[in-house]
Amino acid sequence: MNAFLFLYRPPEGPPLTPQQMAEVMPVWMAWMKSLDERGHLKHAGNPLARSGKIVRGKPQTVSDGPFAEAKDLINGYTLIQASDLAQAAELAKGCPMLDGGGSVEVRAIAPM
């Protein structure tokens, strides 16, 4: 099995309301449980805050960020195991983010 990272990108538009979050969380939990029961879940990951800091080059300048376009925002991540990229992409098709118009970027973790 190889390691892959799912990066969750939200649909364009306003973030979910607390009520919408309460409705979708059981669906997310069921999907994660399914991945785990089938031996694919390595780390469930966490949502990411919309704000942070960026540290750049010398002299290690720290600035607020990230300031990405909506299409480039990453809401969270999950680390999974799959036999290959095709299987990882197939597993991503079950992600509840897709139902709301979001996307899942599937990336292989390169060995070092």
mmCIF file of the C-alpha atoms, coordinates in Angstrom:
data_MODEL
# 
_entry.id   MODEL 
# 
loop_
_atom_site.group_PDB 
_atom_site.id 
_atom_site.type_symbol 
_atom_site.label_atom_id 
_atom_site.label_alt_id 
_atom_site.label_comp_id 
_atom_site.label_asym_id 
_atom_site.label_entity_id 
_atom_site.label_seq_id 
_atom_site.pdbx_PDB_ins_code 
_atom_site.Cartn_x 
_atom_site.Cartn_y 
_atom_site.Cartn_z 
_atom_site.occupancy 
_atom_site.B_iso_or_equiv 
_atom_site.pdbx_formal_charge 
_atom_site.auth_seq_id 
_atom_site.auth_comp_id 
_atom_site.auth_asym_id 
_atom_site.auth_atom_id 
_atom_site.pdbx_PDB_model_num 
ATOM 1   C CA . MET A 1 1   ? 0.000   0.000  0.000  1.00 0.00 ? 1   MET A CA 1 
ATOM 2   C CA . ASN A 1 2   ? 1.131   3.529  -0.805 1.00 0.00 ? 2   ASN A CA 1 
ATOM 3   C CA . ALA A 1 3   ? 0.354   6.782  1.010  1.00 0.00 ? 3   ALA A CA 1 
ATOM 4   C CA . PHE A 1 4   ? -1.825  9.485  -0.536 1.00 0.00 ? 4   PHE A CA 1 
ATOM 5   C CA . LEU A 1 5   ? -3.058  12.852 0.651  1.00 0.00 ? 5   LEU A CA 1 
ATOM 6   C CA . PHE A 1 6   ? -6.601  14.064 0.078  1.00 0.00 ? 6   PHE A CA 1 
ATOM 7   C CA . LEU A 1 7   ? -6.736  17.882 0.018  1.00 0.00 ? 7   LEU A CA 1 
ATOM 8   C CA . TYR A 1 8   ? -10.275 19.213 0.376  1.00 0.00 ? 8   TYR A CA 1 
ATOM 9   C CA . ARG A 1 9   ? -11.225 22.321 -1.569 1.00 0.00 ? 9   ARG A CA 1 
ATOM 10  C CA . PRO A 1 10  ? -14.592 23.919 -0.810 1.00 0.00 ? 10  PRO A CA 1 
ATOM 11  C CA . PRO A 1 11  ? -17.027 25.140 -3.437 1.00 0.00 ? 11  PRO A CA 1 
ATOM 12  C CA . GLU A 1 12  ? -16.965 28.848 -4.195 1.00 0.00 ? 12  GLU A CA 1 
ATOM 13  C CA . GLY A 1 13  ? -19.361 30.860 -2.078 1.00 0.00 ? 13  GLY A CA 1 
ATOM 14  C CA . PRO A 1 14  ? -19.946 31.395 1.613  1.00 0.00 ? 14  PRO A CA 1 
ATOM 15  C CA . PRO A 1 15  ? -18.826 28.807 4.165  1.00 0.00 ? 15  PRO A CA 1 
ATOM 16  C CA . LEU A 1 16  ? -21.396 26.395 5.546  1.00 0.00 ? 16  LEU A CA 1 
ATOM 17  C CA . THR A 1 17  ? -23.670 27.624 8.311  1.00 0.00 ? 17  THR A CA 1 
ATOM 18  C CA . PRO A 1 18  ? -23.521 25.874 11.698 1.00 0.00 ? 18  PRO A CA 1 
ATOM 19  C CA . GLN A 1 19  ? -26.780 24.065 10.831 1.00 0.00 ? 19  GLN A CA 1 
ATOM 20  C CA . GLN A 1 20  ? -25.372 22.869 7.487  1.00 0.00 ? 20  GLN A CA 1 
ATOM 21  C CA . MET A 1 21  ? -22.204 21.699 9.270  1.00 0.00 ? 21  MET A CA 1 
ATOM 22  C CA . ALA A 1 22  ? -24.299 19.750 11.791 1.00 0.00 ? 22  ALA A CA 1 
ATOM 23  C CA . GLU A 1 23  ? -26.123 18.051 8.895  1.00 0.00 ? 23  GLU A CA 1 
ATOM 24  C CA . VAL A 1 24  ? -23.009 17.116 6.919  1.00 0.00 ? 24  VAL A CA 1 
ATOM 25  C CA . MET A 1 25  ? -20.751 15.980 9.786  1.00 0.00 ? 25  MET A CA 1 
ATOM 26  C CA . PRO A 1 26  ? -22.463 12.576 10.248 1.00 0.00 ? 26  PRO A CA 1 
ATOM 27  C CA . VAL A 1 27  ? -21.997 11.944 6.513  1.00 0.00 ? 27  VAL A CA 1 
ATOM 28  C CA . TRP A 1 28  ? -18.287 12.797 6.793  1.00 0.00 ? 28  TRP A CA 1 
ATOM 29  C CA . MET A 1 29  ? -17.919 10.577 9.863  1.00 0.00 ? 29  MET A CA 1 
ATOM 30  C CA . ALA A 1 30  ? -19.587 7.656  8.077  1.00 0.00 ? 30  ALA A CA 1 
ATOM 31  C CA . TRP A 1 31  ? -17.282 8.076  5.068  1.00 0.00 ? 31  TRP A CA 1 
ATOM 32  C CA . MET A 1 32  ? -14.179 8.222  7.291  1.00 0.00 ? 32  MET A CA 1 
ATOM 33  C CA . LYS A 1 33  ? -15.377 5.141  9.202  1.00 0.00 ? 33  LYS A CA 1 
ATOM 34  C CA . SER A 1 34  ? -15.837 3.301  5.901  1.00 0.00 ? 34  SER A CA 1 
ATOM 35  C CA . LEU A 1 35  ? -12.283 4.195  4.797  1.00 0.00 ? 35  LEU A CA 1 
ATOM 36  C CA . ASP A 1 36  ? -10.954 3.032  8.168  1.00 0.00 ? 36  ASP A CA 1 
ATOM 37  C CA . GLU A 1 37  ? -12.879 -0.258 8.164  1.00 0.00 ? 37  GLU A CA 1 
ATOM 38  C CA . ARG A 1 38  ? -11.478 -1.070 4.709  1.00 0.00 ? 38  ARG A CA 1 
ATOM 39  C CA . GLY A 1 39  ? -7.908  -0.351 5.849  1.00 0.00 ? 39  GLY A CA 1 
ATOM 40  C CA . HIS A 1 40  ? -7.407  2.847  3.849  1.00 0.00 ? 40  HIS A CA 1 
ATOM 41  C CA . LEU A 1 41  ? -7.395  5.506  6.579  1.00 0.00 ? 41  LEU A CA 1 
ATOM 42  C CA . LYS A 1 42  ? -3.927  6.386  7.910  1.00 0.00 ? 42  LYS A CA 1 
ATOM 43  C CA . HIS A 1 43  ? -4.799  9.724  9.542  1.00 0.00 ? 43  HIS A CA 1 
ATOM 44  C CA . ALA A 1 44  ? -8.209  11.354 9.534  1.00 0.00 ? 44  ALA A CA 1 
ATOM 45  C CA . GLY A 1 45  ? -6.666  14.807 9.348  1.00 0.00 ? 45  GLY A CA 1 
ATOM 46  C CA . ASN A 1 46  ? -8.338  17.955 10.539 1.00 0.00 ? 46  ASN A CA 1 
ATOM 47  C CA . PRO A 1 47  ? -10.039 20.997 9.124  1.00 0.00 ? 47  PRO A CA 1 
ATOM 48  C CA . LEU A 1 48  ? -7.729  23.941 8.517  1.00 0.00 ? 48  LEU A CA 1 
ATOM 49  C CA . ALA A 1 49  ? -8.343  27.474 9.768  1.00 0.00 ? 49  ALA A CA 1 
ATOM 50  C CA . ARG A 1 50  ? -8.801  30.094 7.053  1.00 0.00 ? 50  ARG A CA 1 
ATOM 51  C CA . SER A 1 51  ? -6.005  32.266 8.431  1.00 0.00 ? 51  SER A CA 1 
ATOM 52  C CA . GLY A 1 52  ? -2.376  31.605 9.208  1.00 0.00 ? 52  GLY A CA 1 
ATOM 53  C CA . LYS A 1 53  ? 1.140   32.910 8.678  1.00 0.00 ? 53  LYS A CA 1 
ATOM 54  C CA . ILE A 1 54  ? 3.569   32.556 5.793  1.00 0.00 ? 54  ILE A CA 1 
ATOM 55  C CA . VAL A 1 55  ? 7.330   32.448 6.380  1.00 0.00 ? 55  VAL A CA 1 
ATOM 56  C CA . ARG A 1 56  ? 9.417   33.305 3.297  1.00 0.00 ? 56  ARG A CA 1 
ATOM 57  C CA . GLY A 1 57  ? 13.108  33.083 2.409  1.00 0.00 ? 57  GLY A CA 1 
ATOM 58  C CA . LYS A 1 58  ? 15.864  35.106 3.935  1.00 0.00 ? 58  LYS A CA 1 
ATOM 59  C CA . PRO A 1 59  ? 15.571  36.955 6.270  1.00 0.00 ? 59  PRO A CA 1 
ATOM 60  C CA . GLN A 1 60  ? 12.611  34.671 7.185  1.00 0.00 ? 60  GLN A CA 1 
ATOM 61  C CA . THR A 1 61  ? 9.922   37.303 6.732  1.00 0.00 ? 61  THR A CA 1 
ATOM 62  C CA . VAL A 1 62  ? 6.636   36.442 8.433  1.00 0.00 ? 62  VAL A CA 1 
ATOM 63  C CA . SER A 1 63  ? 3.395   37.758 6.958  1.00 0.00 ? 63  SER A CA 1 
ATOM 64  C CA . ASP A 1 64  ? -0.303  37.100 7.333  1.00 0.00 ? 64  ASP A CA 1 
ATOM 65  C CA . GLY A 1 65  ? -1.829  34.629 4.939  1.00 0.00 ? 65  GLY A CA 1 
ATOM 66  C CA . PRO A 1 66  ? -2.563  32.592 3.045  1.00 0.00 ? 66  PRO A CA 1 
ATOM 67  C CA . PHE A 1 67  ? -4.367  34.950 0.716  1.00 0.00 ? 67  PHE A CA 1 
ATOM 68  C CA . ALA A 1 68  ? -5.446  32.575 -1.989 1.00 0.00 ? 68  ALA A CA 1 
ATOM 69  C CA . GLU A 1 69  ? -8.239  32.813 -4.473 1.00 0.00 ? 69  GLU A CA 1 
ATOM 70  C CA . ALA A 1 70  ? -11.325 30.871 -3.371 1.00 0.00 ? 70  ALA A CA 1 
ATOM 71  C CA . LYS A 1 71  ? -10.528 28.079 -5.836 1.00 0.00 ? 71  LYS A CA 1 
ATOM 72  C CA . ASP A 1 72  ? -7.136  27.606 -4.149 1.00 0.00 ? 72  ASP A CA 1 
ATOM 73  C CA . LEU A 1 73  ? -8.328  27.347 -0.532 1.00 0.00 ? 73  LEU A CA 1 
ATOM 74  C CA . ILE A 1 74  ? -7.740  24.071 1.252  1.00 0.00 ? 74  ILE A CA 1 
ATOM 75  C CA . ASN A 1 75  ? -10.273 23.245 3.970  1.00 0.00 ? 75  ASN A CA 1 
ATOM 76  C CA . GLY A 1 76  ? -8.544  20.164 5.326  1.00 0.00 ? 76  GLY A CA 1 
ATOM 77  C CA . TYR A 1 77  ? -6.756  16.936 4.562  1.00 0.00 ? 77  TYR A CA 1 
ATOM 78  C CA . THR A 1 78  ? -6.752  13.183 5.107  1.00 0.00 ? 78  THR A CA 1 
ATOM 79  C CA . LEU A 1 79  ? -3.869  10.746 4.772  1.00 0.00 ? 79  LEU A CA 1 
ATOM 80  C CA . ILE A 1 80  ? -4.923  7.442  3.220  1.00 0.00 ? 80  ILE A CA 1 
ATOM 81  C CA . GLN A 1 81  ? -3.422  4.196  1.938  1.00 0.00 ? 81  GLN A CA 1 
ATOM 82  C CA . ALA A 1 82  ? -4.211  2.761  -1.475 1.00 0.00 ? 82  ALA A CA 1 
ATOM 83  C CA . SER A 1 83  ? -2.575  0.408  -3.938 1.00 0.00 ? 83  SER A CA 1 
ATOM 84  C CA . ASP A 1 84  ? -2.087  3.159  -6.529 1.00 0.00 ? 84  ASP A CA 1 
ATOM 85  C CA . LEU A 1 85  ? -3.265  6.603  -7.634 1.00 0.00 ? 85  LEU A CA 1 
ATOM 86  C CA . ALA A 1 86  ? -6.249  5.152  -9.509 1.00 0.00 ? 86  ALA A CA 1 
ATOM 87  C CA . GLN A 1 87  ? -7.542  3.421  -6.378 1.00 0.00 ? 87  GLN A CA 1 
ATOM 88  C CA . ALA A 1 88  ? -6.945  6.559  -4.286 1.00 0.00 ? 88  ALA A CA 1 
ATOM 89  C CA . ALA A 1 89  ? -8.953  8.639  -6.779 1.00 0.00 ? 89  ALA A CA 1 
ATOM 90  C CA . GLU A 1 90  ? -11.726 6.038  -6.689 1.00 0.00 ? 90  GLU A CA 1 
ATOM 91  C CA . LEU A 1 91  ? -11.810 6.264  -2.877 1.00 0.00 ? 91  LEU A CA 1 
ATOM 92  C CA . ALA A 1 92  ? -12.046 10.063 -3.113 1.00 0.00 ? 92  ALA A CA 1 
ATOM 93  C CA . LYS A 1 93  ? -15.270 9.745  -5.119 1.00 0.00 ? 93  LYS A CA 1 
ATOM 94  C CA . GLY A 1 94  ? -17.089 8.959  -1.859 1.00 0.00 ? 94  GLY A CA 1 
ATOM 95  C CA . CYS A 1 95  ? -16.152 12.285 -0.264 1.00 0.00 ? 95  CYS A CA 1 
ATOM 96  C CA . PRO A 1 96  ? -19.142 14.324 0.967  1.00 0.00 ? 96  PRO A CA 1 
ATOM 97  C CA . MET A 1 97  ? -17.346 17.523 -0.183 1.00 0.00 ? 97  MET A CA 1 
ATOM 98  C CA . LEU A 1 98  ? -18.241 16.572 -3.759 1.00 0.00 ? 98  LEU A CA 1 
ATOM 99  C CA . ASP A 1 99  ? -21.995 16.649 -3.034 1.00 0.00 ? 99  ASP A CA 1 
ATOM 100 C CA . GLY A 1 100 ? -21.762 20.361 -2.256 1.00 0.00 ? 100 GLY A CA 1 
ATOM 101 C CA . GLY A 1 101 ? -19.702 21.245 -5.325 1.00 0.00 ? 101 GLY A CA 1 
ATOM 102 C CA . GLY A 1 102 ? -16.265 21.045 -3.722 1.00 0.00 ? 102 GLY A CA 1 
ATOM 103 C CA . SER A 1 103 ? -13.316 18.992 -4.913 1.00 0.00 ? 103 SER A CA 1 
ATOM 104 C CA . VAL A 1 104 ? -10.724 16.555 -3.601 1.00 0.00 ? 104 VAL A CA 1 
ATOM 105 C CA . GLU A 1 105 ? -7.152  16.802 -4.821 1.00 0.00 ? 105 GLU A CA 1 
ATOM 106 C CA . VAL A 1 106 ? -5.469  13.396 -4.607 1.00 0.00 ? 106 VAL A CA 1 
ATOM 107 C CA . ARG A 1 107 ? -1.677  13.484 -4.259 1.00 0.00 ? 107 ARG A CA 1 
ATOM 108 C CA . ALA A 1 108 ? 0.792   10.650 -3.812 1.00 0.00 ? 108 ALA A CA 1 
ATOM 109 C CA . ILE A 1 109 ? 3.234   10.986 -0.949 1.00 0.00 ? 109 ILE A CA 1 
ATOM 110 C CA . ALA A 1 110 ? 6.614   10.626 -2.648 1.00 0.00 ? 110 ALA A CA 1 
ATOM 111 C CA . PRO A 1 111 ? 9.151   8.384  -0.927 1.00 0.00 ? 111 PRO A CA 1 
ATOM 112 C CA . MET A 1 112 ? 12.363  9.996  0.261  1.00 0.00 ? 112 MET A CA 1 
# 
